[in-house]
Amino acid sequence: MPVFRSARYGIIALLLLLAAFSFPPPAAAEVYIDEVGRRVDIPSPPRRIVSLAPSITETLFALGLDEEIVGVTVLSTYPEAARSRPRVGTFVSISIERVVALNPDLVIGIADGNRKETVEQLERIGFPVYIVDPKSIEEIFRMVLDIGRVVKRGDRAAVLVDGLRTRVDRTASLLKGLKRPRVFLQIGISPIITAGKGSFHSELICRAGGVNIYGDETVRYPRCGLEDVIARKPEVIIVSSMKQGGNFPAVREGWERWHTIPAVRDGRIYVIDTDLVDLASPRIVDGLEKMAEIIHPEVSWEKR
């Protein structure tokens, strides 16, 4: 094991040496405090950025950074331009060697997903790693503003967030005074997993005009038994599309056997795009709007 580890670090050192001769010297650095309270010295402006999560990739592209994004994670597929970027692994299993080979002057990671050991290793090698930590819609907006400040796209970030907040407020105004149906959101098949208190999924349900039947659970993403879901009598069932191996028709058929559930009786079982509700990116507002349309089809959404 020691021989293997020495060889691995030798490869990393060689990659760093080659990178030093392959790319221009870094710009002068500025000091930032990231969203978990760490000090990070970042070149101003950063010219070679590696994203360690799909939500970060989406945010960077939304801020107009195209040429600067040199590496992304495996599931970074939006926008289309992200598909052409080199992959550095999954967001929970980053390849240090691939990051080193790209010689970034900024790496942006996410606290709820990237391993602490990965972040520390990248820092020891000498790469600045800025960590974001959004846990609500408002914190997603703050993340967009923070990243915009770091990458010198502050004005564009402010315009983007203003537009997102306007859409959130407009949705709220259209839902004002309406009855809130009981909603069950399924984000895992086996076992059944839903959203509890403190998750932005639960916040989405509330902002979309529903009541999360598991909104009182202190675990953010609790497992739940079939009998318990039946007993809570959801009026709307929303299933995440679960693109990685999901099978929505089979899930729908599984629920349709239970006619005592109001959502089944009334034909209110829906699928929603995973990417719109699972990623802490600007598209979370698209997810909010889609969820509101599902929960309240009686509203004239074309007015939005």
Phi, psi and omega per residue, in radians:
M1 nan -0.792 3.115
P2 -1.034 -0.662 3.138
V3 -1.126 -0.758 3.126
F4 -1.078 -0.775 -3.114
R5 -1.123 -0.706 3.129
S6 -1.123 -0.714 3.121
A7 -1.107 -0.702 -3.128
R8 -1.103 -0.808 3.140
Y9 -1.203 -0.475 3.064
G10 -1.146 -0.709 3.091
I11 -1.103 -0.752 3.130
I12 -1.085 -0.755 3.134
A13 -1.076 -0.719 3.122
L14 -1.127 -0.733 3.098
L15 -1.066 -0.720 3.112
L16 -1.099 -0.720 -3.141
L17 -1.112 -0.780 3.120
L18 -1.116 -0.697 -3.139
A19 -1.109 -0.635 -3.117
A20 -1.058 -0.541 -3.139
F21 -1.599 -0.204 -3.036
S22 -1.654 -0.393 -3.044
F23 -2.176 2.728 3.135
P24 -1.148 2.730 -3.138
P25 -1.099 2.645 -3.100
P26 -1.184 2.685 3.081
A27 -1.327 2.943 3.112
A28 -1.040 2.480 -3.040
A29 -1.623 2.644 2.987
E30 -2.084 2.687 -3.086
V31 -1.685 2.297 3.089
Y32 -2.275 2.696 2.986
I33 -1.898 2.103 -3.072
D34 -1.399 -3.045 -2.982
E35 -1.356 -0.069 3.027
V36 -1.985 0.262 3.006
G37 1.507 0.251 -3.130
R38 -1.614 2.519 3.041
R39 -1.444 2.299 -3.132
V40 -2.340 2.224 3.070
D41 -1.632 2.023 -3.006
I42 -2.139 2.302 3.067
P43 -1.010 2.576 -3.083
S44 -2.141 1.970 -0.144
P45 -1.484 2.724 3.054
P46 -1.178 2.452 -3.070
R47 -2.009 -0.254 3.134
R48 -2.374 1.810 -3.014
I49 -1.976 2.327 3.008
V50 -1.933 2.252 3.106
S51 -1.735 2.331 -3.113
L52 -1.815 0.277 3.094
A53 -2.792 2.549 3.125
P54 -0.998 -0.652 -3.134
S55 -1.118 -0.634 3.111
I56 -1.212 -0.716 3.104
T57 -1.010 -0.831 3.123
E58 -1.043 -0.718 -3.131
T59 -1.128 -0.769 -3.134
L60 -1.082 -0.754 3.112
F61 -1.169 -0.634 3.119
A62 -1.119 -0.420 3.124
L63 -1.556 0.089 3.076
G64 1.503 0.222 3.106
L65 -1.545 2.004 -3.131
D66 -2.116 -1.109 3.141
E67 -1.105 -0.480 -3.087
E68 -1.324 -0.345 -3.097
I69 -1.478 1.918 -3.045
V70 -1.900 -0.162 3.138
G71 -2.765 2.486 -3.127
V72 -2.464 3.063 3.115
T73 -1.583 2.950 -2.991
V74 -0.981 -0.762 -3.057
L75 -1.568 0.266 3.069
S76 -1.430 1.670 -3.057
T77 -2.098 0.028 -3.134
Y78 -2.303 2.339 -0.056
P79 -1.277 -3.056 -3.059
E80 -0.979 -0.614 -3.118
A81 -1.066 -0.434 -3.125
A82 -1.157 -0.455 -3.098
R83 -1.161 -0.390 -3.085
S84 -1.566 -0.046 -3.079
R85 -1.503 2.566 3.093
P86 -1.011 2.499 -3.133
R87 -1.638 2.435 3.120
V88 -1.994 0.291 -3.131
G89 1.955 -3.049 3.040
T90 -1.463 2.846 -3.051
F91 -1.219 -0.247 3.046
V92 -1.740 -0.148 -3.134
S93 -2.462 1.448 -3.088
I94 -1.497 2.394 3.037
S95 -1.498 1.924 3.137
I96 -1.055 -0.718 -3.117
E97 -1.052 -0.693 -3.136
R98 -1.199 -0.660 3.087
V99 -1.116 -0.794 -3.140
V100 -1.026 -0.762 -3.102
A101 -1.071 -0.466 3.141
L102 -1.474 -0.215 3.105
N103 0.815 1.005 -3.137
P104 -1.257 2.677 2.964
D105 -1.763 -0.003 3.011
L106 -2.710 2.308 3.007
V107 -2.050 2.278 3.123
I108 -2.012 2.142 -3.122
G109 -2.120 3.094 -3.113
I110 -2.231 2.349 -3.060
A111 -1.123 -0.661 -3.099
D112 -1.603 1.236 -3.126
G113 2.771 -0.999 3.126
N114 -1.270 2.458 -3.117
R115 -1.315 2.418 3.122
K116 -1.013 -0.659 -3.127
E117 -1.094 -0.646 3.117
T118 -1.134 -0.801 3.130
V119 -1.051 -0.802 -3.124
E120 -1.117 -0.676 3.136
Q121 -1.163 -0.735 3.098
L122 -1.099 -0.662 3.113
E123 -1.160 -0.709 3.138
R124 -1.099 -0.604 3.118
I125 -1.217 -0.495 3.075
G126 2.155 0.147 -3.142
F127 -1.601 2.342 3.032
P128 -1.256 2.231 -3.117
V129 -2.122 1.992 3.131
Y130 -1.736 2.195 -3.057
I131 -1.874 2.321 3.036
V132 -1.873 2.792 -3.048
D133 -2.633 1.022 -3.113
P134 -1.346 2.376 3.125
K135 -2.273 0.092 3.113
S136 -2.651 2.969 3.128
I137 -1.093 -0.766 3.121
E138 -1.088 -0.639 3.115
E139 -1.257 -0.486 3.012
I140 -1.136 -0.735 3.084
F141 -1.079 -0.729 3.109
R142 -1.096 -0.685 3.103
M143 -1.043 -0.769 3.121
V144 -1.033 -0.775 3.128
L145 -1.144 -0.707 3.141
D146 -1.124 -0.815 3.125
I147 -1.116 -0.714 3.105
G148 -1.004 -0.707 3.114
R149 -1.138 -0.746 -3.080
V150 -1.181 -0.678 -3.076
V151 -1.661 0.168 3.096
K152 1.133 0.721 3.020
R153 -2.219 0.690 -3.057
G154 -1.049 -0.746 -3.125
D155 -1.136 -0.758 -3.139
R156 -1.149 -0.674 3.115
A157 -1.095 -0.730 -3.133
A158 -1.102 -0.742 3.112
V159 -1.115 -0.750 -3.137
L160 -1.069 -0.829 -3.108
V161 -1.172 -0.678 3.087
D162 -1.024 -0.742 3.115
G163 -1.146 -0.684 3.122
L164 -1.145 -0.750 3.130
R165 -1.127 -0.652 3.100
T166 -1.067 -0.729 3.132
R167 -1.167 -0.683 3.095
V168 -1.098 -0.785 -3.136
D169 -1.137 -0.666 -3.137
R170 -1.148 -0.706 3.084
T171 -1.086 -0.765 3.135
A172 -1.062 -0.689 -3.111
S173 -1.171 -0.613 3.133
L174 -1.274 -0.393 -3.122
L175 -1.661 -0.136 -3.045
K176 -1.009 2.250 3.063
G177 1.464 -0.069 -3.116
L178 -1.431 2.640 3.054
K179 -1.123 2.428 -3.111
R180 -1.740 1.907 3.102
P181 -1.270 2.737 3.121
R182 -1.408 2.216 -2.991
V183 -2.086 2.379 2.982
F184 -2.006 2.137 3.099
L185 -1.857 2.086 3.133
Q186 -1.794 2.081 -3.141
I187 -2.050 0.081 3.055
G188 -2.579 2.514 -3.053
I189 -1.614 -1.009 -3.042
S190 -2.381 1.708 0.117
P191 -1.355 2.904 3.064
I192 -1.226 2.178 -3.141
I193 -2.165 2.432 3.129
T194 -2.301 -2.951 -3.102
A195 -1.922 2.247 3.117
G196 -1.860 -2.942 -3.121
K197 -1.058 2.407 3.081
G198 1.596 -0.088 3.089
S199 -1.627 2.605 3.114
F200 -1.299 -0.262 2.991
H201 -1.099 -0.765 3.117
S202 -1.131 -0.682 3.088
E203 -1.096 -0.690 3.108
L204 -1.031 -0.790 -3.138
I205 -1.029 -0.795 -3.133
C206 -1.100 -0.839 -3.124
R207 -1.179 -0.409 3.126
A208 -1.528 0.130 3.029
G209 1.573 0.388 3.112
G210 -2.109 3.091 3.034
V211 -2.058 2.086 3.121
N212 -1.274 2.052 -3.084
I213 -1.189 -0.220 3.056
Y214 -1.981 0.341 -3.110
G215 -1.192 -0.198 3.115
D216 -1.664 -0.035 3.141
E217 -1.339 2.268 -3.101
T218 -1.326 -0.391 3.048
V219 -1.319 2.277 -3.043
R220 -1.116 -0.678 3.140
Y221 -2.320 1.373 -3.054
P222 -1.367 2.634 2.918
R223 -1.415 2.575 -3.135
C224 -2.472 2.518 3.127
G225 -1.433 2.670 3.141
L226 -1.014 -0.755 -3.109
E227 -1.074 -0.650 -3.123
D228 -1.187 -0.720 3.098
V229 -1.071 -0.779 3.133
I230 -1.034 -0.748 -3.102
A231 -1.143 -0.495 -3.113
R232 -1.454 -0.113 2.989
K233 0.883 1.072 3.092
P234 -1.143 2.481 3.091
E235 -1.603 -0.306 3.089
V236 -2.415 2.317 3.020
I237 -2.015 2.162 3.104
I238 -2.063 2.192 -3.108
V239 -1.933 2.204 3.029
S240 -1.095 2.463 -3.087
S241 -1.104 -0.343 3.021
M242 0.804 1.073 -3.009
K243 -0.999 -0.539 -3.140
Q244 -1.434 1.431 3.087
G245 1.500 0.172 -3.138
G246 -1.297 2.686 3.128
N247 -2.446 1.452 -3.036
F248 -1.080 -0.753 3.125
P249 -0.975 -0.719 3.138
A250 -1.178 -0.672 3.121
V251 -1.130 -0.768 3.119
R252 -1.045 -0.804 -3.141
E253 -1.063 -0.630 3.115
G254 -1.095 -0.709 3.129
W255 -1.276 -0.605 -3.031
E256 -1.150 -0.170 3.083
R257 -1.327 -0.295 -3.009
W258 -1.839 1.457 -3.005
H259 -1.273 -0.186 3.094
T260 -1.351 -0.228 3.102
I261 -1.365 2.154 -3.126
P262 -0.917 -0.697 -3.124
A263 -1.098 -0.614 3.111
V264 -1.274 -0.800 -3.132
R265 -1.010 -0.674 -3.063
D266 -1.662 0.087 3.121
G267 1.186 0.651 -3.070
R268 -1.972 1.055 3.029
I269 -1.998 2.173 -3.019
Y270 -2.279 2.817 3.004
V271 -2.006 2.540 3.087
I272 -2.293 2.521 -3.103
D273 -1.079 2.104 3.128
T274 -0.884 -0.790 -3.044
D275 -1.097 -0.394 -3.114
L276 -1.466 -0.369 -3.066
V277 -2.085 -0.207 -3.072
D278 -1.763 -0.310 -3.051
L279 -1.807 2.316 3.125
A280 -1.435 1.233 -3.095
S281 -2.317 3.063 3.102
P282 -0.990 -0.420 3.139
R283 -1.250 -0.046 3.079
I284 -1.053 -0.487 3.111
V285 -1.268 -0.585 2.995
D286 -1.043 -0.726 3.116
G287 -1.115 -0.707 3.101
L288 -1.064 -0.819 -3.121
E289 -1.115 -0.732 3.124
K290 -1.121 -0.729 3.140
M291 -1.135 -0.692 3.117
A292 -1.100 -0.680 3.095
E293 -1.112 -0.658 3.136
I294 -1.188 -0.813 -3.054
I295 -1.275 -0.588 -3.084
H296 -2.221 1.267 3.123
P297 -1.184 -0.243 -3.127
E298 -1.302 -0.231 -3.102
V299 -1.436 2.493 3.073
S300 -1.434 1.513 -3.028
W301 -1.238 -0.278 3.112
E302 -1.113 -0.294 3.122
K303 -1.300 -0.243 -3.068
R304 -1.233 nan nan
